[in-house]
Amino acid sequence: MDMELINATNPILINLIGAGGTGSKVLTGLAEMDHCMKALGHPGLQVRLWDDDVVAESNLGRQRFAVSQVGLPKSVVLINNINRWTGSAWKAETRKFDNGLGNISGGIFISCVDNVEARFQIADVLKGMVRNNKTRNQPRYWMDFGNSRFTGQVILSTVGEIEQPQSDLYLTTENLPFVTEEFGELLRKSEETDNTPSCSLSEALQQQDLYINSTLAQMGCSLLWNLFRNGFTENRGFFLNLKEFSAKALKV
């Protein structure tokens, strides 16, 4: 892992893109991580949550929302909940993360979006940031969460090259390709839904089973946590099949 993130003197800036079934639970995982990192002497995390959607009736039950929050902006609701719970000052953005945003700072970008085109847009933004941002807050990593009804994957990529120390035990790598570069065609072929918003919870459960999002969120946050704790990882992600209760690691 980039040593500036491990030995940081300020909270690490994280952009979490998507506040739905997976993103809302990843946010909870990041709040837990932030608390534990601070307890171990690290300055922790500073999260900015991006989502331009509002809470709908069909979101209740699968996502981190209450009946009283229907109609409110998802990102604002979730960030307010986290800030009240933890005393943090994380930020909400009620707009899409796309090419019109200019230069966005942040060391880690986490995407929990529900369509392939959004991933390609994020990839374009990050490529532009590598060219334009040379500060300490330039992007280092992109972690992408994606799923269908019973299956999903989490894949970690580097944004540009990350200098690695010499190791007698491991063959290190400075570059992990974007998910859109390595699995772009597979992503396009495997997209199972038309992304039409669900009108009810029962319809939503036909598209994504109840615990696929939370399982992905827990396992993906565990990967990120182990990066901070150990400084390296032998696996850059995994493929999950919840129907068969199986997972396969994706090696670096």
Backbone as a ProteinNet text record, in pm:
[ID]
protein_1_A
[PRIMARY]
MDMELINATNPILINLIGAGGTGSKVLTGLAEMDHCMKALGHPGLQVRLWDDDVVAESNLGRQRFAVSQVGLPKSVVLINNINRWTGSAWKAETRKFDNGLGNISGGIFISCVDNVEARFQIADVLKGMVRNNKTRNQPRYWMDFGNSRFTGQVILSTVGEIEQPQSDLYLTTENLPFVTEEFGELLRKSEETDNTPSCSLSEALQQQDLYINSTLAQMGCSLLWNLFRNGFTENRGFFLNLKEFSAKALKV
[TERTIARY]
84.9	0	87.8	34.3	105.7	136.7	265.4	307	253.5	224	168	29.8	-41.8	-173.2	-160.6	-62.9	-42.8	13.2	108.9	173.8	118	-8.5	-70.6	-69.6	-57.5	-68.1	-204.7	-280.4	-417.1	-511.2	-641.7	-736	-728.2	-741.9	-736.6	-869	-861.9	-982.4	-1033.9	-1158.9	-1223.1	-1348.4	-1361.9	-1484	-1561.4	-1676.5	-1764.5	-1876.1	-1881.6	-1973.3	-2087.8	-2206.1	-2322.7	-2367.4	-2495.4	-2548.8	-2666.7	-2663.7	-2773.7	-2750.6	-2791.1	-2785.6	-2646.7	-2545.9	-2408.4	-2343.9	-2356.3	-2289.2	-2329.9	-2458.5	-2503	-2438.4	-2408.7	-2347	-2195.6	-2137.8	-1994.7	-1968.9	-2057.5	-2041.8	-2036.1	-2122.7	-2119.5	-1986.6	-1938.1	-1808.7	-1695.5	-1700.1	-1596.1	-1600.5	-1720.7	-1732.8	-1670.6	-1694.1	-1632.6	-1480.6	-1434.9	-1292	-1226.4	-1291.2	-1239.2	-1218.3	-1316.4	-1306.8	-1189.5	-1175.6	-1069.7	-931.8	-921.3	-792.8	-745.9	-837.6	-801.6	-757.3	-821.4	-782.5	-641.4	-594.8	-460.4	-358.1	-398.1	-303.7	-300.3	-386.2	-394	-494.8	-476.1	-572.4	-709	-726	-857.7	-895.7	-1025.6	-1080.3	-1165.9	-1170.2	-1262.9	-1336.7	-1466.7	-1544	-1635.9	-1644.2	-1742.5	-1828.5	-1959.4	-2053.7	-2127.5	-2123.4	-2184.9	-2307.5	-2421.1	-2540.6	-2643.8	-2704.7	-2803.3	-2946.8	-2965	-3097.6	-3161.2	-3292.6	-3364.9	-3416.7	-3447.6	-3495.8	-3635.8	-3655	-3785.6	-3837.5	-3966.7	-4026.7	-3956.4	-3915.6	-3852.2	-3715	-3656.7	-3525.4	-3535.2	-3650	-3664.4	-3649.4	-3579.9	-3558.5	-3422.7	-3383.6	-3255.7	-3146.2	-3182	-3084.9	-3098.7	-3004.5	-2997.4	-3087.5	-3217.6	-3310.8	-3434.8	-3496.9	-3619	-3737.6	-3858.7	-3981.1	-3987.4	-3947.2	-3954.4	-3859.3	-3766.7	-3666.6	-3701.3	-3814.4	-3855.9	-3870.8	-3811.2	-3816.8	-3698.2	-3615.7	-3498.3	-3377.7	-3278	-3157.6	-3082.7	-3050.1	-2984.4	-2852.6	-2769.7	-2637.1	-2647.5	-2740.2	-2756.6	-2806.4	-2905.7	-2959.3	-2850	-2774.3	-2673.8	-2560.1	-2513.6	-2404.1	-2448.8	-2570.5	-2621.3	-2628.6	-2673.9	-2680.2	-2541.9	-2443.9	-2307.7	-2248.1	-2266	-2207.4	-2267.3	-2397.6	-2459.6	-2411.1	-2390.7	-2350.9	-2205.6	-2117	-1973.6	-1913.3	-1985.7	-1927.7	-1832.3	-1836.4	-1747.5	-1806.7	-1734.6	-1781.3	-1767.4	-1819.8	-1814.3	-1913	-1894.2	-1966.4	-2058.1	-2168.4	-2262.1	-2263.7	-2268.1	-2282.6	-2409	-2502	-2629.1	-2625.3	-2517.4	-2500.5	-2420	-2422.1	-2349.5	-2200.4	-2125.7	-1981	-1950.3	-1914.7	-1891	-1787.3	-1772.4	-1666.3	-1686.1	-1801.5	-1826.1	-1786.1	-1718.3	-1689.7	-1559.4	-1473.6	-1342.6	-1247.6	-1151.2	-1047.4	-1088.5	-1116.4	-1161.6	-1045.9	-1019.6	-910.9	-959.7	-865.9	-898	-798.3	-757.6	-660.8	-723.7	-848.6	-915.8	-1055.6	-1091.8	-1224.8	-1292.6	-1414.5	-1490.5	-1621.2	-1644.1	-1766.4	-1862.4	-1986	-2094.6	-2211	-2189.3	-2287.7	-2360.2	-2477.2	-2562.9	-2565.2	-2470.6	-2465.6	-2323.6	-2298.7	-2164.7	-2117.4	-2205.1	-2163.9	-2110.9	-2169.3	-2121.2	-1977.8	-1941.6	-1803.3	-1706.8	-1746.5	-1660.1	-1645.8	-1750.3	-1740.2	-1642.5	-1650.9	-1558.3	-1414.9	-1394.7	-1261.1	-1207	-1290.8	-1248.1	-1208.8	-1288.1	-1257.4	-1122.1	-1099	-974.7	-853.9	-869.1	-758	-721.7	-823.3	-797.6	-730.6	-764.2	-705.5	-558.5	-519.3	-378.8	-296.4	-352.4	-281.2	-272.3	-377.2	-388.1	-351	-353.4	-336	-203.9	-114.3	15.8	39.8	-66.5	-53.9	-61	-46.5	-52.5	-192.3	-294.1	-431	-469.7	-372.2	-404	-455.8	-537	-594.2	-488.6	-498.6	-407.7	-477.6	-601.1	-669.4	-815.4	-865.7	-1007.8	-1056.8	-1154.2	-1215.6	-1358.1	-1388.7	-1519.9	-1600	-1723.8	-1818.6	-1925.5	-1956.3	-2062.7	-2130.9	-2259.2	-2330.6	-2451.4	-2494.5	-2623.3	-2710.3	-2803.5	-2897.2	-2828.8	-2749.4	-2686.4	-2534.2	-2476.3	-2331.3	-2279.5	-2149.8	-2090.2	-1939.7	-1876.3	-1731.5	-1686.3	-1567.8	-1499.5	-1359.3	-1317.8	-1188.6	-1115.4	-991.8	-907	-813.2	-803.6	-713.4	-628.4	-512	-433.3	-467.4	-458.5	-478.8	-338.8	-287.6	-147.1	-62.1	65.9	157.8	188.3	191.6	222.9	359	455.1	589.5	585.9	649.4	648.8	789.6	800.9	932.6	982.8	1113.4	1172.3	1131.4	1105.8	1065.3	1132.5	1183.9	1242.5	1137.2	1017.6	913.1	808.9	787.9	678.9	728.9	663.4	684	583.5	632.6	543	506.8	397.6	355.5	315.4	348.3	318	185.9	128.1	6.8	-93.6	-215.4	-327.4	-428.2	-460.3	-544	-685.3	-745	-883.5	-974.5	-1083.6	-1182.9	-1238.8	-1249.1	-1302	-1204.9	-1076.5	-976.4	-963.9	-963.3	-940.1	-1065.3	-1181.1	-1304.5	-1414.8	-1375.9	-1474.4	-1577.9	-1533.5	-1627.8	-1714.5	-1654.7	-1730.5	-1838	-1804.6	-1902.5	-2020.6	-1992.1	-2100	-2190.1	-2130.2	-2208	-2287.4	-2235.6	-2299	-2404.6	-2420.2	-2521	-2659.5	-2728.7	-2851.1	-2977.4	-2972.1	-3095.1	-3092.3	-3209.6	-3217.9	-3204.7	-3177.3	-3156.1	-3279.8	-3396.2	-3519.6	-3548.2	-3575.4	-3599.9	-3715.3	-3698.6	-3802.8	-3912.8	-4036.7	-4150.3	-4185	-4131.9	-4162.8	-4043	-4044.8	-3937.5	-3935.9	-4052.7	-4057.9	-3992.5	-4012.6	-3946.7	-3796.4	-3754.8	-3612.2	-3543.2	-3612.6	-3554.3	-3544.1	-3616.9	-3602.4	-3474.2	-3424.7	-3302.8	-3179.4	-3190.3	-3077.4	-3128.9	-3077.5	-3124.5	-3087.5	-3155.1	-3151.7	-3011.6	-2926.2	-2798.3	-2676.8	-2695	-2579.4	-2502.5	-2573.3	-2506	-2426.1	-2488.1	-2420.2	-2301.7	-2312.9	-2200	-2082.6	-2109.1	-2003.4	-1940.6	-2024.1	-1973.8	-1879.4	-1917.2	-1833.7	-1700.8	-1705.5	-1583.5	-1493.1	-1552.4	-1472.4	-1407.1	-1481.5	-1423.6	-1313.9	-1327.4	-1222.8	-1093.6	-1104.9	-986	-915.6	-994.3	-936	-875.6	-943.2	-893.1	-759.3	-748.8	-624.1	-510.4	-543	-440.4	-380.8	-466	-416.8	-341.6	-389.9	-327.8	-195.5	-187.9	-69.5	21.4	-32.7	47.8	57.7	-3.4	0.5	-115.1	-139	-239.3	-194.4	-220.8	-193.6	-310.3	-426.3	-547.4	-597.9	-635.9	-684.6	-836.3	-902.1	-1046.8	-1095.9	-1222.4	-1282.1	-1408.3	-1449.3	-1577.8	-1662.9	-1785.6	-1873.9	-1997	-2033.6	-2160.2	-2235.1	-2331	-2400.8	-2498.7	-2548	-2640.6	-2569.9	-2441.5	-2363.1	-2274.1	-2281	-2198.2	-2049.7	-2005.3	-1866.1	-1806.2	-1674.7	-1600.9	-1465.6	-1418.5	-1288.1	-1205.5	-1088.1	-1000.8	-940.1	-921.4	-852.8	-712.5	-612.6	-474.9	-418.1	-325	-254.8	-172.2
-120.3	0	124.4	232.9	359.1	398.1	420.5	446.1	579.7	674.6	801.8	783.6	679.6	652.8	581.6	494.8	422.9	516.6	600.4	691.5	832.9	844.7	975.3	1060.4	1190.7	1284.7	1352.1	1339.5	1392.2	1279.4	1293.3	1189.5	1165	1039.2	1001.8	1037.3	1108.7	1149.9	1033.2	995.3	887.4	941	916.5	947.3	817.9	808.6	692.3	729.6	659.3	694	593.2	636.8	550	525.9	553.9	542.4	447	343.3	247.6	126	9.1	-113.4	-148	-131.3	-159.6	-37	78.2	197.6	237.5	222.6	259.8	172.8	47.9	-44	-32.4	3	33.8	156.6	254.5	373.5	336.1	244.7	198.5	131.4	49.3	-16.5	83.7	190.7	293.1	366.9	386.6	451.2	363.2	234.8	141.6	142.1	142.6	143.3	270.1	382.2	510.5	509.8	460.6	456.3	369.2	252.6	159.8	210.7	275.8	331.4	438.4	523.4	628.3	568.6	459.3	393.4	336.3	309.2	255.1	362.8	490.2	599.2	658.9	612.2	669	783	887.2	998.5	963.7	846.6	801.8	846	856.5	879.3	1005.7	1067.5	1176.3	1138.3	1110.6	1053.2	1157	1153.8	1233	1135.5	1138.9	1045.6	1112.9	1048.9	1103.4	1022.3	1089.7	1025	1132.9	1125.6	1228.5	1179.4	1063	1003.3	1036.4	1014.7	1033.3	898.1	890.5	766.5	735.2	610	564.2	452.6	425.3	317.3	184	161	33.5	17.1	126.7	117.7	65.5	77.2	39.1	-112.4	-153.9	-296.3	-343.2	-305.5	-347.9	-245.1	-120.9	-13.8	55.2	140.3	201.8	325.2	304.3	416.8	380.9	485.1	469.5	524.6	486.4	532.7	685.3	748.3	894.4	965.9	891.6	953.9	943	882.7	871.3	1010.5	1029.6	1157.1	1248.2	1215.1	1296.4	1247.5	1332.9	1291.5	1180.2	1072.9	958.5	996.8	1070.5	1101.2	1186.4	1281.1	1367.9	1288.1	1202	1119.6	1034.7	963.9	871.6	944.4	1054	1127.8	1190.6	1243.5	1297.8	1189.4	1070	959.4	927.1	916.7	882.3	991.2	1117	1226.8	1235.8	1209	1210.6	1092.7	981.4	859.1	865.3	917.3	910.9	1044.6	1154.6	1284.9	1332.9	1270.3	1308.4	1425.5	1470.8	1580.6	1540.1	1424	1375.4	1455.8	1451.4	1538.7	1460.1	1523	1465.3	1549.2	1481.6	1547.6	1493.6	1582.3	1540	1552.9	1507.5	1512.8	1392.8	1369	1256.8	1285	1177.4	1185.4	1161.9	1268.8	1254.3	1356	1367.7	1450	1599.9	1642.4	1784.9	1841.6	1764.6	1806.5	1883.1	1880.1	1941.7	1848.6	1904.6	1825.6	1792.5	1666.3	1621.4	1556	1599.5	1540.8	1416.6	1332.2	1211.1	1101	1029.9	922.5	792.5	765.2	640.2	670.7	603.6	616.7	479.8	476.8	352.9	369.8	284.4	295.1	180.9	216.7	121.6	162.5	156.8	203.4	84.8	112.6	3	-16	46.3	21.7	34.6	-25.9	-33.4	102.7	179.8	308.8	401.7	394.7	478.5	444.1	316.1	275.6	334.4	333.6	390.3	541.7	609.2	752	777.5	696.5	710.1	687.9	586.8	559.9	681.6	746	864.7	977.7	998.1	1102.8	1076.3	952.5	918.9	931	894.3	909.1	1056.3	1141	1283.1	1338.2	1284.4	1331.1	1294.8	1181.9	1142.2	1243.6	1292.5	1389.3	1526.1	1564.1	1702	1722.2	1616	1630.1	1568.7	1649.6	1600.6	1631.4	1653.5	1685.6	1558.3	1576.1	1460.6	1398.4	1474.7	1422.7	1365	1336.8	1276.9	1134.4	1082.9	948.4	839.7	744.2	630	499.5	482.2	353.6	374.6	278.5	271.9	131.1	122.9	-4.5	-6.3	-102.6	-109.1	-227.2	-200.2	-302	-316.2	-439.5	-461.7	-593.5	-601.6	-726.9	-741.9	-865.6	-898.6	-955	-1043.6	-1086.6	-1168.3	-1268.2	-1356.1	-1349.9	-1282.3	-1280.6	-1136.9	-1124.7	-992.2	-1001.1	-885.4	-881.2	-748.8	-752.7	-633.1	-638	-529.5	-528.2	-398.3	-412.9	-299.3	-268.1	-140.6	-95.2	19.2	37.3	156.8	263.9	388.4	500.6	551.3	505.9	527.9	422.6	449.4	354.3	395	296.4	316.9	253.1	334.2	281.5	182.9	68.3	-37.5	-62.1	-97.8	-128.5	-263.5	-283.1	-411.3	-516.7	-638.4	-746.8	-876.7	-949.2	-1081	-1190.7	-1157.3	-1258.3	-1252.2	-1131.8	-1114.7	-1047.2	-1081.2	-1012	-897.1	-775.4	-660.4	-607.5	-532.7	-469.9	-325.9	-236.9	-95.7	-56	-144.5	-108.2	-222.9	-191.4	-284.6	-223.3	-289.5	-227.3	-196.3	-95.1	-60.2	-178.4	-189.5	-292.7	-276.8	-153.1	-127.9	-170.3	-175.7	-219.8	-372	-430.1	-573.8	-655.8	-603.5	-680.3	-603.1	-507.1	-421.4	-496.1	-586.4	-661.6	-754	-814.7	-902.7	-824.7	-703.4	-620.2	-588.3	-555.5	-519.9	-639.7	-757.3	-876.5	-928.7	-905.1	-963	-873.1	-751.8	-662.7	-721.1	-756.1	-834.7	-751.6	-631.3	-553.3	-434.8	-374.5	-253.4	-127.5	-146.5	-35.1	52.9	1.5	74.5	73.4	188.6	191	98.3	28	-61.6	18.7	-24.3	44.8	-12	-128.1	-189.9	-270.6	-305	-386.6	-524.4	-581.5	-714.2	-713.3	-605.9	-594.7	-579.6	-501.6	-481.4	-613.4	-698.2	-825.4	-924.2	-900.8	-983.5	-948.5	-827	-782.7	-808.4	-789.5	-810	-876.3	-994.1	-1067.1	-992.1	-1024.4	-941.8	-918.5	-1020.8	-1005.9	-999.2	-988.5	-980.4	-850.9	-740.3	-611.4	-606.3	-650.4	-642.7	-738.2	-854.3	-948.4	-889.5	-831.6	-765.5	-651.4	-572.5	-457.7	-501.9	-605.5	-653.3	-708.8	-788	-848.5	-743.5	-648.7	-544.1	-453.2	-416.5	-334.6	-409.8	-541.2	-622	-616.1	-617.1	-605.9	-472.2	-363.1	-231.9	-221	-275.8	-274.6	-347.6	-462.9	-539.1	-467.3	-390.1	-308.6	-208.4	-141.5	-45.4	-113.7	-227	-295.4	-360.5	-420.8	-497.6	-425.9	-327.2	-254.1	-320.2	-436.5	-506.8	-605.4	-658.3	-763.1	-858.5	-984.3	-1084.2	-1094.4	-1041.8	-1047.5	-906.8	-877.2	-744.4	-740.5	-849.3	-854.2	-996.7	-1014.2	-1147.8	-1149.5	-1270	-1294.1	-1376.7	-1334.6	-1395.9	-1455.4	-1575.6	-1637	-1672.7	-1589.3	-1608.5	-1725.2	-1757.2	-1869.7	-2001.4	-2009.8	-2130.1	-2116.5	-2002.7	-1973.8	-1995	-1937.5	-1954.2	-1820.7	-1808.5	-1689.5	-1731.7	-1662	-1690.9	-1562.7	-1570.5	-1454	-1419.9	-1292.8	-1244	-1202.4	-1277.8	-1253.6	-1128.9	-1065.1	-949.7	-992.7
0	0	0	-51.9	-50.9	93.5	123.5	261.3	312.8	223.4	268.4	329.8	287.9	346.1	480.9	492.3	618.4	725.5	686.6	781.5	770.2	741.1	719.2	845.9	827.8	939.8	944.5	835.3	828.5	787.5	815.6	773	622.8	583.3	442.4	376.1	265.3	194.1	109.9	133.3	59	-8.8	-137.9	-211.4	-230.9	-168.3	-181.1	-278.2	-391	-499.2	-502.3	-463.8	-459	-316.5	-287.1	-150.9	-146.4	-229.6	-234.9	-148.9	-200.8	-122.4	-73.7	-158.3	-117.3	-54.3	-118.2	-69.2	71.4	104.6	238.5	345.5	310.1	406.7	407.9	294.1	293.1	380.8	376.1	459.4	607.3	649.8	788.8	819.7	725.2	743.9	756	678.1	685.8	819.3	873.3	1004.3	1112.4	1106	1201.4	1186.1	1060.9	1032.2	1085.4	1063.3	1108.7	1259.7	1333.1	1479.5	1524.3	1462.8	1503.2	1462.7	1345.2	1303.2	1400.1	1445.5	1540.4	1673.7	1712.7	1837.4	1829.6	1707.5	1687	1652.9	1662.7	1643	1503.8	1414.1	1279	1279.6	1196.2	1195.5	1139.9	1078.2	1035.4	895.4	873.3	740.2	736	619.3	591.1	463.8	475.9	365.1	304.1	171.9	98.2	18.7	41.6	-19.9	-135.1	-252.9	-373.8	-413.3	-430.4	-484.2	-514.3	-631.8	-669.7	-654.8	-590.7	-579.2	-444.7	-435.8	-310.1	-261.7	-134.1	-72.9	-124.7	-169.2	-218.2	-127.9	-137.3	-58.6	-84.8	-209.6	-245.1	-182.4	-130.5	-65.3	77.2	138.6	278.8	293.6	398.8	422.9	374.5	251.7	196.2	221.7	244.2	256.1	391.1	425.1	557.2	568.2	545	548.9	629.9	689.3	767.2	689.1	730.3	663.8	661.9	771.8	782.4	687.6	625.2	537.4	388.9	356.2	216.1	154.7	37.9	-31.9	-6.6	93	123.4	42.9	19.8	-53.3	20.7	-49.8	13.6	81.3	10.2	64.8	190.8	192.4	309	429.3	406.5	515.3	578.5	495.8	547.4	618.3	559.1	621.7	753.3	757.8	884.6	991.4	953.3	1049.2	1104.7	1013.2	1054.5	1142.6	1104.1	1181.5	1321.6	1331.3	1465	1549	1484.2	1554.6	1601.2	1515.6	1544.7	1585.3	1563.6	1592.3	1485	1368.6	1258.1	1181	1078.7	994.4	848.6	815.2	678.3	591.9	461	369.8	274.8	237.3	140.7	14.1	-100.4	-230.2	-296.5	-331.4	-390.7	-542.3	-601.8	-746.8	-792.8	-921.9	-978.4	-979.3	-969.4	-983.8	-1131.1	-1203.6	-1346.7	-1393.4	-1523.8	-1580.9	-1559.1	-1513.8	-1497.4	-1362.8	-1280.5	-1144.1	-1128.5	-1229.4	-1214.3	-1141.5	-1073.3	-1007.5	-864	-837.4	-706.4	-632.7	-510.9	-433.5	-360.6	-324.6	-250.2	-277.7	-173.4	-190.9	-237.3	-194	-226.2	-279.2	-388.3	-447.7	-442.7	-391.1	-379.2	-455.1	-553.7	-633.7	-601.2	-576.4	-551	-640.5	-769.7	-866.5	-928.1	-990.1	-1034.5	-1185.1	-1256.6	-1400	-1452	-1565.8	-1622	-1671.4	-1733.4	-1789.1	-1680.7	-1561	-1451.2	-1415.9	-1425.7	-1398.6	-1501.4	-1626.1	-1729.5	-1710.9	-1665.2	-1637.1	-1522.9	-1418	-1304.8	-1351	-1435.7	-1488.7	-1563.1	-1642.5	-1718	-1623.4	-1518	-1421.2	-1355.1	-1313.8	-1244.1	-1335.9	-1461.2	-1556	-1572.7	-1577.8	-1587.1	-1463.1	-1347.3	-1223	-1214	-1269.1	-1269.2	-1348.1	-1457.1	-1541	-1474.7	-1399.6	-1351.5	-1205.6	-1125.1	-980.6	-937.6	-888.9	-844.4	-696.6	-620.9	-479.9	-395.9	-265	-175.3	-172.7	-215.8	-217.9	-353.1	-438.3	-566.2	-544.9	-636.3	-617.3	-622.7	-530.8	-527.2	-565.6	-514.3	-532.6	-570.9	-647.8	-682.8	-648	-559.9	-522.7	-575.4	-662.4	-725.1	-672	-628.8	-585.8	-693.9	-731.8	-829.3	-804.8	-838.4	-814.5	-905.2	-921.3	-980.6	-868.3	-898.2	-794.3	-684.4	-722.2	-623.8	-626	-723	-736.8	-734.9	-712.4	-711.6	-706.4	-713.3	-708.1	-647.7	-588.7	-541.9	-600.5	-667.6	-735	-703	-655.5	-620.7	-736.3	-772.9	-878.2	-825.4	-884.3	-855.1	-957.3	-916.5	-1007.7	-1042.8	-1155.8	-1187	-1118.2	-1105.1	-1043.8	-900.2	-811.2	-669.9	-642.6	-605.2	-578.6	-463	-480.7	-381	-326.9	-198.1	-141.8	-191.7	-184.7	-220.4	-117.3	-163.7	-74.4	-114.5	-13.9	-38	-35.4	14.4	29.7	-81.6	-138.1	-233.9	-361.5	-470.7	-596.4	-600.6	-582.4	-571.9	-710.6	-716.5	-841.3	-813.8	-906.1	-889.2	-954.2	-1033.6	-1107.7	-1107.6	-1068.3	-1076.7	-1173	-1283.9	-1387.1	-1338.3	-1400.1	-1371	-1404	-1330.1	-1357.8	-1497.9	-1546	-1679.7	-1788.8	-1756.7	-1853	-1853	-1735.4	-1722.3	-1748.4	-1707.9	-1717.6	-1790.9	-1874.3	-1939.1	-2019.8	-2105.8	-2188.9	-2105.3	-2003.7	-1915.2	-1840.2	-1796.8	-1727.4	-1817.7	-1941.3	-2033.5	-2062.3	-2076.8	-2109.4	-1990.1	-1870.1	-1751.8	-1689.1	-1739.8	-1682.1	-1707.5	-1600.8	-1613.5	-1612.9	-1559.8	-1546.7	-1640.1	-1658.3	-1740.6	-1656.6	-1523.8	-1431.4	-1413	-1448.8	-1423.4	-1273.3	-1212.6	-1068.9	-1029.4	-917.5	-868.9	-801.6	-822.1	-761.6	-624.5	-591	-462.2	-415.3	-286.7	-231.9	-296.3	-323.3	-385	-522.8	-599.2	-729.2	-712.7	-614.3	-590.6	-554.9	-477.8	-436.9	-552.7	-659.5	-778.5	-853.6	-832.4	-898.5	-814	-682	-591.9	-464.6	-435.5	-318.5	-189.7	-81.3	38.7	94.4	96.5	166.5	75	-55.4	-144.4	-121.2	-100.9	-82.6	48.3	155.9	285.3	292.1	226.9	225.1	148.4	32.3	-44.6	35.3	101.6	177	288	362.1	472.1	421.5	316.2	264.2	200	127.9	65.9	168.5	272	378.9	452	463.5	525.9	445.6	313.1	227.9	252.9	257.8	280.1	420	518	655.6	665.6	602.1	606.8	534.5	431.5	366.1	464.8	540.8	638.8	752.2	795	909.1	873.2	753.3	715.2	616.5	546.1	449.1	313.6	297.7	169.1	163	45.2	28.3	-80.7	-62	-165.6	-263.4	-222	-304.9	-329.3	-452.4	-486.1	-496	-457	-462.2	-461.1	-500.7	-496.8	-580.9	-615.8	-681.8	-585.7	-565.7	-466.9	-534	-492.4	-533.2	-406.1	-368.7	-241.5	-247.6	-366.3	-379.7	-348.8	-387	-362.2	-239.7	-171.5	-53.8	-83.6	-194.7	-234.5	-273.8	-253.4	-292.8	-345.3	-447.1	-506.3	-505.1	-445.4	-436.6	-572.1	-595.6	-715	-671	-712.4	-669.2	-734.2	-662.8	-717.8	-838.2
[MASK]
++++++++++++++++++++++++++++++++++++++++++++++++++++++++++++++++++++++++++++++++++++++++++++++++++++++++++++++++++++++++++++++++++++++++++++++++++++++++++++++++++++++++++++++++++++++++++++++++++++++++++++++++++++++++++++++++++++++++++++++++++++++++++++

